[in-house]
Amino acid sequence: VVCYGGPLSYVFDRRERAVQELVRVTKPGGLLFLSARSLWGTIHEHLPHILRVDPRLNKEIVATGDLGPDKVAVVSRFWHAYRADEFKAFIENAGATVELMSASDSLTSTGKDLLGIWRDDVRTWKHLIELEIEACRQPGCLDMGTHVLAVARRRG
């Protein structure tokens, strides 16, 4: 079962039910590939903008991970940004065992304006991809990509 691109961040108050359903429709022993928005990775990606926001608002977002029309951070739709350990527990509480976790774009989320230049140089691009893959696997970087990714196996 694949649930990629962060949809588990946008089901908000029904996120437990959503992941339970994903686990339920996976055959016993089957794999799930899941992703969600990363709290610290989102802050990392948008840091210049975030620093212009009232610090009290940012503290509340960091404390809850919640944003939405009636939440502390008013945005057009509800969403929840996860910490990596929270995402892992969330999946495991639904009946799956997390086998592998990764970040997405841990190194490159703040250099998007340079990606085109780097992509044009084959040597640089290859080196960047190698570094990105290695960084995203590191436990210390799991929270620094824009999304946190997990491969999990349904128990039972």
ChimeraX commands (.cxc) that place a marker at each C-alpha (Angstrom):
marker #1 position 0.00,0.00,0.00 radius 0.5
marker #1 position 1.38,3.39,-0.98 radius 0.5
marker #1 position 0.30,6.65,0.67 radius 0.5
marker #1 position 2.90,9.14,-0.55 radius 0.5
marker #1 position 3.06,12.92,-0.73 radius 0.5
marker #1 position 1.90,13.67,2.79 radius 0.5
marker #1 position -1.84,12.87,2.73 radius 0.5
marker #1 position -1.66,11.59,6.30 radius 0.5
marker #1 position -0.90,15.16,7.34 radius 0.5
marker #1 position -4.10,16.45,5.76 radius 0.5
marker #1 position -6.69,14.05,7.22 radius 0.5
marker #1 position -6.05,15.88,10.48 radius 0.5
marker #1 position -8.39,14.67,13.25 radius 0.5
marker #1 position -9.08,11.44,11.32 radius 0.5
marker #1 position -5.43,10.52,10.88 radius 0.5
marker #1 position -5.55,7.55,13.27 radius 0.5
marker #1 position -8.49,6.10,11.36 radius 0.5
marker #1 position -6.76,6.76,8.05 radius 0.5
marker #1 position -3.59,4.86,8.96 radius 0.5
marker #1 position -5.63,2.05,10.55 radius 0.5
marker #1 position -7.49,1.65,7.25 radius 0.5
marker #1 position -4.23,1.59,5.30 radius 0.5
marker #1 position -2.94,-1.15,7.59 radius 0.5
marker #1 position -6.27,-3.02,7.42 radius 0.5
marker #1 position -6.26,-3.24,3.61 radius 0.5
marker #1 position -2.66,-4.45,3.56 radius 0.5
marker #1 position -2.35,-8.22,3.59 radius 0.5
marker #1 position -0.73,-9.68,6.73 radius 0.5
marker #1 position 3.02,-9.34,6.32 radius 0.5
marker #1 position 2.51,-6.88,3.45 radius 0.5
marker #1 position 4.37,-3.59,3.10 radius 0.5
marker #1 position 3.19,-0.02,3.41 radius 0.5
marker #1 position 5.05,3.02,2.08 radius 0.5
marker #1 position 3.83,6.10,3.94 radius 0.5
marker #1 position 4.81,9.76,4.11 radius 0.5
marker #1 position 3.75,12.85,6.02 radius 0.5
marker #1 position 4.82,16.45,6.34 radius 0.5
marker #1 position 7.76,16.91,8.70 radius 0.5
marker #1 position 7.49,19.52,11.44 radius 0.5
marker #1 position 11.16,20.44,11.62 radius 0.5
marker #1 position 11.68,19.94,7.89 radius 0.5
marker #1 position 8.87,22.35,7.10 radius 0.5
marker #1 position 10.38,24.90,9.48 radius 0.5
marker #1 position 13.78,24.29,7.89 radius 0.5
marker #1 position 12.40,24.78,4.37 radius 0.5
marker #1 position 10.50,27.97,5.22 radius 0.5
marker #1 position 12.78,29.42,7.91 radius 0.5
marker #1 position 13.05,32.98,6.51 radius 0.5
marker #1 position 9.25,33.30,6.48 radius 0.5
marker #1 position 8.81,31.57,9.83 radius 0.5
marker #1 position 11.20,33.97,11.53 radius 0.5
marker #1 position 8.88,36.84,10.54 radius 0.5
marker #1 position 5.96,35.19,12.38 radius 0.5
marker #1 position 5.09,35.96,16.01 radius 0.5
marker #1 position 7.33,33.69,18.15 radius 0.5
marker #1 position 4.34,32.73,20.32 radius 0.5
marker #1 position 2.61,31.34,17.23 radius 0.5
marker #1 position 5.70,29.37,16.24 radius 0.5
marker #1 position 6.02,27.93,19.75 radius 0.5
marker #1 position 2.43,26.68,19.57 radius 0.5
marker #1 position 3.00,25.11,16.16 radius 0.5
marker #1 position 6.14,23.38,17.44 radius 0.5
marker #1 position 4.26,22.16,20.52 radius 0.5
marker #1 position 1.28,20.73,18.61 radius 0.5
marker #1 position 2.32,20.32,14.98 radius 0.5
marker #1 position -1.18,21.54,14.08 radius 0.5
marker #1 position -2.13,24.21,11.58 radius 0.5
marker #1 position -5.59,25.06,10.29 radius 0.5
marker #1 position -8.46,27.52,10.05 radius 0.5
marker #1 position -9.34,27.24,13.74 radius 0.5
marker #1 position -5.85,26.41,15.00 radius 0.5
marker #1 position -3.09,28.66,16.21 radius 0.5
marker #1 position -1.61,28.95,12.71 radius 0.5
marker #1 position -4.40,29.96,10.45 radius 0.5
marker #1 position -4.03,28.46,7.00 radius 0.5
marker #1 position -6.68,27.56,4.42 radius 0.5
marker #1 position -6.77,23.85,5.28 radius 0.5
marker #1 position -6.03,21.69,8.29 radius 0.5
marker #1 position -2.78,19.82,8.48 radius 0.5
marker #1 position -0.52,18.18,11.00 radius 0.5
marker #1 position 3.27,18.18,10.73 radius 0.5
marker #1 position 4.96,15.18,12.37 radius 0.5
marker #1 position 8.18,14.62,14.19 radius 0.5
marker #1 position 9.86,11.40,12.97 radius 0.5
marker #1 position 9.43,9.56,16.29 radius 0.5
marker #1 position 5.77,10.62,16.44 radius 0.5
marker #1 position 5.18,9.30,12.88 radius 0.5
marker #1 position 6.83,5.98,13.74 radius 0.5
marker #1 position 4.68,5.55,16.88 radius 0.5
marker #1 position 1.59,6.59,14.91 radius 0.5
marker #1 position 2.18,3.80,12.36 radius 0.5
marker #1 position 3.10,1.18,14.94 radius 0.5
marker #1 position 0.01,1.94,17.04 radius 0.5
marker #1 position -2.07,1.11,13.96 radius 0.5
marker #1 position -0.69,-2.44,13.75 radius 0.5
marker #1 position 2.40,-2.22,11.56 radius 0.5
marker #1 position 6.11,-2.45,12.32 radius 0.5
marker #1 position 8.28,0.29,10.86 radius 0.5
marker #1 position 11.23,-1.31,9.11 radius 0.5
marker #1 position 12.86,1.74,7.55 radius 0.5
marker #1 position 12.54,5.50,7.85 radius 0.5
marker #1 position 13.94,8.30,5.76 radius 0.5
marker #1 position 13.61,12.01,5.20 radius 0.5
marker #1 position 12.94,13.57,1.82 radius 0.5
marker #1 position 15.16,16.37,0.52 radius 0.5
marker #1 position 16.98,16.80,3.79 radius 0.5
marker #1 position 19.92,18.60,2.19 radius 0.5
marker #1 position 18.24,20.27,-0.77 radius 0.5
marker #1 position 15.06,21.74,0.72 radius 0.5
marker #1 position 16.74,25.12,1.20 radius 0.5
marker #1 position 18.65,25.11,-2.10 radius 0.5
marker #1 position 15.81,24.60,-4.56 radius 0.5
marker #1 position 16.81,27.67,-6.58 radius 0.5
marker #1 position 20.16,25.98,-7.29 radius 0.5
marker #1 position 18.85,22.56,-8.30 radius 0.5
marker #1 position 18.61,23.45,-12.00 radius 0.5
marker #1 position 22.23,24.60,-12.06 radius 0.5
marker #1 position 23.42,21.50,-10.22 radius 0.5
marker #1 position 21.34,19.20,-12.44 radius 0.5
marker #1 position 23.08,20.57,-15.55 radius 0.5
marker #1 position 26.44,19.34,-14.25 radius 0.5
marker #1 position 26.36,15.53,-14.32 radius 0.5
marker #1 position 29.21,15.13,-11.83 radius 0.5
marker #1 position 27.72,17.62,-9.36 radius 0.5
marker #1 position 24.23,16.14,-9.71 radius 0.5
marker #1 position 25.46,12.58,-9.12 radius 0.5
marker #1 position 27.40,13.71,-6.07 radius 0.5
marker #1 position 24.42,15.64,-4.69 radius 0.5
marker #1 position 22.10,12.64,-5.09 radius 0.5
marker #1 position 24.61,10.39,-3.30 radius 0.5
marker #1 position 24.90,12.88,-0.42 radius 0.5
marker #1 position 21.13,13.37,-0.24 radius 0.5
marker #1 position 20.44,9.63,-0.07 radius 0.5
marker #1 position 23.03,9.16,2.66 radius 0.5
marker #1 position 21.84,12.16,4.68 radius 0.5
marker #1 position 18.16,11.21,4.50 radius 0.5
marker #1 position 18.94,7.78,6.00 radius 0.5
marker #1 position 20.68,9.20,9.05 radius 0.5
marker #1 position 18.64,9.20,12.28 radius 0.5
marker #1 position 19.77,12.76,12.97 radius 0.5
marker #1 position 18.36,13.94,9.63 radius 0.5
marker #1 position 14.96,12.19,9.74 radius 0.5
marker #1 position 13.27,15.36,10.95 radius 0.5
marker #1 position 15.02,17.74,8.54 radius 0.5
marker #1 position 13.46,16.85,5.20 radius 0.5
marker #1 position 10.14,18.29,4.09 radius 0.5
marker #1 position 8.54,14.87,4.55 radius 0.5
marker #1 position 9.20,11.90,6.78 radius 0.5
marker #1 position 8.94,8.55,4.98 radius 0.5
marker #1 position 8.36,5.09,6.40 radius 0.5
marker #1 position 8.32,1.55,5.10 radius 0.5
marker #1 position 6.27,-0.61,7.46 radius 0.5
marker #1 position 5.07,-4.21,7.53 radius 0.5
marker #1 position 1.59,-5.18,8.67 radius 0.5
marker #1 position 1.74,-7.41,11.73 radius 0.5
marker #1 position -0.30,-10.58,12.03 radius 0.5
marker link #1:1,2 radius 0.2
marker link #1:2,3 radius 0.2
marker link #1:3,4 radius 0.2
marker link #1:4,5 radius 0.2
marker link #1:5,6 radius 0.2
marker link #1:6,7 radius 0.2
marker link #1:7,8 radius 0.2
marker link #1:8,9 radius 0.2
marker link #1:9,10 radius 0.2
marker link #1:10,11 radius 0.2
marker link #1:11,12 radius 0.2
marker link #1:12,13 radius 0.2
marker link #1:13,14 radius 0.2
marker link #1:14,15 radius 0.2
marker link #1:15,16 radius 0.2
marker link #1:16,17 radius 0.2
marker link #1:17,18 radius 0.2
marker link #1:18,19 radius 0.2
marker link #1:19,20 radius 0.2
marker link #1:20,21 radius 0.2
marker link #1:21,22 radius 0.2
marker link #1:22,23 radius 0.2
marker link #1:23,24 radius 0.2
marker link #1:24,25 radius 0.2
marker link #1:25,26 radius 0.2
marker link #1:26,27 radius 0.2
marker link #1:27,28 radius 0.2
marker link #1:28,29 radius 0.2
marker link #1:29,30 radius 0.2
marker link #1:30,31 radius 0.2
marker link #1:31,32 radius 0.2
marker link #1:32,33 radius 0.2
marker link #1:33,34 radius 0.2
marker link #1:34,35 radius 0.2
marker link #1:35,36 radius 0.2
marker link #1:36,37 radius 0.2
marker link #1:37,38 radius 0.2
marker link #1:38,39 radius 0.2
marker link #1:39,40 radius 0.2
marker link #1:40,41 radius 0.2
marker link #1:41,42 radius 0.2
marker link #1:42,43 radius 0.2
marker link #1:43,44 radius 0.2
marker link #1:44,45 radius 0.2
marker link #1:45,46 radius 0.2
marker link #1:46,47 radius 0.2
marker link #1:47,48 radius 0.2
marker link #1:48,49 radius 0.2
marker link #1:49,50 radius 0.2
marker link #1:50,51 radius 0.2
marker link #1:51,52 radius 0.2
marker link #1:52,53 radius 0.2
marker link #1:53,54 radius 0.2
marker link #1:54,55 radius 0.2
marker link #1:55,56 radius 0.2
marker link #1:56,57 radius 0.2
marker link #1:57,58 radius 0.2
marker link #1:58,59 radius 0.2
marker link #1:59,60 radius 0.2
marker link #1:60,61 radius 0.2
marker link #1:61,62 radius 0.2
marker link #1:62,63 radius 0.2
marker link #1:63,64 radius 0.2
marker link #1:64,65 radius 0.2
marker link #1:65,66 radius 0.2
marker link #1:66,67 radius 0.2
marker link #1:67,68 radius 0.2
marker link #1:68,69 radius 0.2
marker link #1:69,70 radius 0.2
marker link #1:70,71 radius 0.2
marker link #1:71,72 radius 0.2
marker link #1:72,73 radius 0.2
marker link #1:73,74 radius 0.2
marker link #1:74,75 radius 0.2
marker link #1:75,76 radius 0.2
marker link #1:76,77 radius 0.2
marker link #1:77,78 radius 0.2
marker link #1:78,79 radius 0.2
marker link #1:79,80 radius 0.2
marker link #1:80,81 radius 0.2
marker link #1:81,82 radius 0.2
marker link #1:82,83 radius 0.2
marker link #1:83,84 radius 0.2
marker link #1:84,85 radius 0.2
marker link #1:85,86 radius 0.2
marker link #1:86,87 radius 0.2
marker link #1:87,88 radius 0.2
marker link #1:88,89 radius 0.2
marker link #1:89,90 radius 0.2
marker link #1:90,91 radius 0.2
marker link #1:91,92 radius 0.2
marker link #1:92,93 radius 0.2
marker link #1:93,94 radius 0.2
marker link #1:94,95 radius 0.2
marker link #1:95,96 radius 0.2
marker link #1:96,97 radius 0.2
marker link #1:97,98 radius 0.2
marker link #1:98,99 radius 0.2
marker link #1:99,100 radius 0.2
marker link #1:100,101 radius 0.2
marker link #1:101,102 radius 0.2
marker link #1:102,103 radius 0.2
marker link #1:103,104 radius 0.2
marker link #1:104,105 radius 0.2
marker link #1:105,106 radius 0.2
marker link #1:106,107 radius 0.2
marker link #1:107,108 radius 0.2
marker link #1:108,109 radius 0.2
marker link #1:109,110 radius 0.2
marker link #1:110,111 radius 0.2
marker link #1:111,112 radius 0.2
marker link #1:112,113 radius 0.2
marker link #1:113,114 radius 0.2
marker link #1:114,115 radius 0.2
marker link #1:115,116 radius 0.2
marker link #1:116,117 radius 0.2
marker link #1:117,118 radius 0.2
marker link #1:118,119 radius 0.2
marker link #1:119,120 radius 0.2
marker link #1:120,121 radius 0.2
marker link #1:121,122 radius 0.2
marker link #1:122,123 radius 0.2
marker link #1:123,124 radius 0.2
marker link #1:124,125 radius 0.2
marker link #1:125,126 radius 0.2
marker link #1:126,127 radius 0.2
marker link #1:127,128 radius 0.2
marker link #1:128,129 radius 0.2
marker link #1:129,130 radius 0.2
marker link #1:130,131 radius 0.2
marker link #1:131,132 radius 0.2
marker link #1:132,133 radius 0.2
marker link #1:133,134 radius 0.2
marker link #1:134,135 radius 0.2
marker link #1:135,136 radius 0.2
marker link #1:136,137 radius 0.2
marker link #1:137,138 radius 0.2
marker link #1:138,139 radius 0.2
marker link #1:139,140 radius 0.2
marker link #1:140,141 radius 0.2
marker link #1:141,142 radius 0.2
marker link #1:142,143 radius 0.2
marker link #1:143,144 radius 0.2
marker link #1:144,145 radius 0.2
marker link #1:145,146 radius 0.2
marker link #1:146,147 radius 0.2
marker link #1:147,148 radius 0.2
marker link #1:148,149 radius 0.2
marker link #1:149,150 radius 0.2
marker link #1:150,151 radius 0.2
marker link #1:151,152 radius 0.2
marker link #1:152,153 radius 0.2
marker link #1:153,154 radius 0.2
marker link #1:154,155 radius 0.2
marker link #1:155,156 radius 0.2
view
